[in-house]
Amino acid sequence: MEAFLEKAVAVGKDKHPRNKNKHIQYGTAGFRTLAEELDHVIYRMGILAVIASKSRKATIGVMITASHNPEKDNGVKLIDCHGEMMPASWEKSATVLANVGDDELIAAIKSIFSAENIDCSEQLSQSLQDGVVVMGGEYIDFGLLSTPQLHYLVVCTNTNGGYGQPTEEGYYVKLSKAFLDLCQEQDSRSLKHYKKKLYVDGANGVGAEKLKLLLKHLNNLLDIEIFNDGTEGKLNYQCGADYVKVQQKLPLGMKVEGGVRCASYDGDADRIVYYYLDQDGIFRLLDGDKIATLVAGYLQDLVSRSGLDLNLGLVQTAYANGSSTQYITQQLKVPVACVPTGVKHLHHKAQDFDIGVYFEANGHGTVLFSDTAMKKVKEAKQGSSLSSDKRQIIVRLSTMIDLINQTVGDALSDMLLVEVILRTHDWNPGLWNKCYTDLPNRQLKVKVKDRNVISTTDAERKVVTPEGLQSAIDNIVSEYKQGRSFVRPSGTEDVVRVYAEADTQENTDKLAKAVGLKVYELAGGIGDKP
């Protein structure tokens, strides 16, 4: 055993040494930092992936992705055997392993063995050696994939094909078949408002290429024109879901007609936001909140009409627009839960419902169906006493389950889901946007010496430390009609993120700046003031 561990250290020192003393933490999206700082981290994640795979006796995924960040950045994250994020204990182990010195690597690996009760057998030692050399014992190299596609493949592999065929082609076949089946229920000639034209911004990432492959399976039911497809331009530079959401304007190079739906993926295609130009040429954003309400409302209607006893809920974070929460609870009558920022928190909470819908405002989200829900739908579908109308509803609900990538937010799957619902409602983007009106909102960042001085509670909506900051925020917010603001430390850099909303954009901007200045004053701000 010691010999293998010593070789792991030797190879690490020789080929992947830890040359920088900068502390890096495994967050909600794995490790994220400059690409030049990740070499030793990715090497060590290969080791950890093998340990996790042997410990959990299942396939583990490792994704290298810059996500929505600029081209110079990159990241790596591990995907659990269920296609979800790794459990918290493994996140802590990843952080420890990434930050220890080269000479401390053996002790760190042994501590993981001990913490996870792993049998340090000869077989595991050999697997560890393989993991050091080739990043993961036995592995399958799927080549260039979107992050959601790898999540999908991990689940397919671990269910022996029960979730779908564990190939990239199997992914396209499953989604496209469900999409075509759902669209065939409605004659396109009866549609007055919904048009099949869609402009898509691929963020110069992997999603554009994967969309081209998916389109081959859609029988021309969507007329998609792709911009920022990676042939020119930099990853996520003035394009992509994050850019469009924050800047609230068209991405670079996209020329569109008024009233036509547009969508932007992020770099690794696990986020999507919609938008359009109205009749006056004004940019209108349809973000994750709008997608969540569209999906939750539609599924709630299906469940109600099906007669099945299923509880449906929607999970949001503090970033969800206040108007969306009001619309969901008061108009749709759907229960809402609020959790801290991060997909792992939303995903976990969504599992409390038979049907759990979650979307962050940034466009990352999906729908989860519990085993109970899927069993009830399957049994109802096989029943012989259903009326033709009710059977059609049950079949539609069953097909929806196949259309949705339940493992993680997936821009391609979510796009098809939105298109099916809009087509069913015969809605153009303007009709969709009329469901409710967003309160104006603003986000900004405050540079601080140490982001850890900020601690929060109540799903990050209230500040605990530094003392006095929350009461100061409350006083500022009270001066603005429909005002709301919260602050939280970034998970990846020494900044504090400020969110504000109010009745007008002018008041929102004033509120955000006032709160930002108070953070700068009480939380050790550095550099330029907000």
DACORFEN-V230128 format. One line per field, one symbol per residue. phi: phi as a letter, one per 40 degrees, with the letter a starting at -180 (. if undefined). psi: psi as a letter, one per 30 degrees, with the letter a starting at -180 (. if undefined). burial: I if it has 16 or more other ideal C-beta (glycine too) atoms within 10 Angstrom, else O. Layout:
# DACORFEN-V230128
phi->???
psi->???
burial->???
This chain:
# DACORFEN-V230128
phi->.dcccccdccccccbbcccbcccbbcbcbgcbacdcbbdcccdcccccccccccccfacbbbbbacfcccdccaaaacbcccgbccddccccccccccbccdcccdccccccdcccfcccccccccccdccccbgifcabccgcbcdcccddcccdccbfgcciccbccccccccccccccccccbcccccbbcbccacbccgfbccccccdccdcbcfgcbbbbbbfcgcagcdgcfagcccccccfaccdgcbbccgccbabcbdbgbbabbaabcccgccbcbcdccccccccccccccccccgccbcbabbbbccccdccccccccccfbcbbbbcchdcccccccccbcbbbaacdcgcaabbbcdccccccccccccbbccccccccccccccddccccccadadccccccccccccccfbcccccccdabccdbababbcbcaccccbbaffgcbccbcdgcccccdcccccbcfcaaabacccbacbbcbbaaacbcccccccccccccccdccbgcbgccd
psi->eeeeeeeeeeeeeefhljfkgkkkkjafgbkkakefgfefeeeffeeeeeeeeeefhlkkkkkjkfbglleflalklkklfggalkleeeeeeeeeeffllefgeeeeeeeeeeeghkjileeeeeeeeeeeeghhbklkjfbjlleeeeeeeeeeefghgeflkhleeeeeeeeeeeeeeefffkkfffkeekkfkkkkjgghafeeeeeeeefffghgfkjkkklhgfflllkgjhlleeeeeefhlklkfkklkkfkklkklaeghglkklllkafggkkkkiaeeeeeeeeeeeeeeeeeffgkikkklkkllffkkeeeeeeeeeefhkkkkkllkkeeeeeeeffflejjkkklffgjlakkkleeeeeeeeeeeflfgkleeeeeeeeeeeeeeffkjfelkjeeeeeeeeeeeeeefhkleeeeffelkkkklkklkkklejfffkklahhgfkkellkfeeeeeeeeeffkkgkkkllkkkfflilkkkkklafleeeeeeeeeeeeeeeeefghklakl.
burial->OOOIIOOIIOOIOOOIOIOOOOOIOIIIIIIIIOOOIIOIIIIIIIIIIIIIIIIIOOIIIIIIIIIIIOOOIIIIIIIIIOIIIIOOOIIOIIIIIIIIOIOOIIOIIOOIIOOIOIOOOOOIIOIIIIIIOOIIIOIOOOOOIIIIIIIIIIIIIIOOOOIIOIOIOIIIOIIIOIIOIIIOOOOOOOIOOIIIOIIIIIIIIIIIIIIOOIIOOIOOIIOIOIIIIIOOIOIIOIIIIIIIIOOOOIIIOIOIOOOOIIIIIIIIIIIIIIIIIOOOOOOIIIIIIIIIIIIIIIIIOIIOOIOIOIOIIIIIIIIIIIIIIOIIOOOIOIOIIIIIIIIIIIIIIIOOIIIIIIIIIIIIIIIIIIOOIIOIIOOIOOOOOIOOOIIOIIIIIIIIIIIIIIIIIIIIIIIIIIIIIIIIIOIIIOOIIOIIOIIIIIOIOIIIOOIOIIOIOOIIIOIOOIOOIIOIIOOIIOOIOOIIIIIIIIOIOIIIIIIIIIOOOOIIIIIIIIIIIIIIOIIIIOOOOI
